[in-house]
Amino acid sequence: MEIPVEAPAAGTIAALKVATEESVQEDQVLCLIES
């Protein structure tokens, strides 16, 4: 299932916090954004 994810700010992804095919939970941090 694909669920859209909205970023709270514009910027560049600095680090991904999840692996490919990993299940995620609501409110889980998916990446770090540098602005």
Secondary structure, DSSP 8 states (H G I E B T S, - for coil): -------SS--EEEEE-S-TT----TT---EEEE-
